[in-house]
């Protein structure tokens, strides 16, 4: 009869989850239809290659969005998850009317791109603060992605409404400062930092 106590006990341990991020950035290949957001690469009017819409309030449209690609591997008792975050601009879906190609209008479209990048930073921060487990981490990440995608659409709409599609320079300046503050504070917006006025932050 085999002595059952000779076999060492196997202890099931839940792996530690380690989440890391990378950003896909590019200086912009003229032969491709996609520009991935890079801080030192601003939009140019020749990036807007779509056909202008004859109707609507917009003189230009920047098609921006974001996505992620993930990979994971188990190293000893640590599940290492890496997400590559992609903030992109689609040239063929973005357009501008010939008579609207001013530097000010281009700055407005760049802010649309910046808002998308800001939302992705907020998405990253949410994931870092979210408890993940081995069984359903993928669904949790996907849920947070969808929530952030909705936030992106809401902020883009709010930006156009408050600036009247760029016709209100003062409102556009406020949004520019708001986005800059968010970028410098890991995606946290001025109102979330407890400031009521953007002007209070300019000299800090």
Secondary structure, 3 states (H helix, E strand, C coil): CCCHHHCCCCCCCCCEEEEEEEEECCCCCCCCCEEECECCECCCHHHCCCCCCCCCCCCEECCEEEEEEEEEEEECCEEEEEEEEEEEEECCCCEECHHHCCHHHHHHHHHHHHHHHHHHHHHHHHHHCCCCCCCCHHHHHHHHHHHHHHHHHHHHHHHHHHHCCCCCHHHHHHHHHHHHHHHHCCCCCHHHCCCCCHHHHCCC
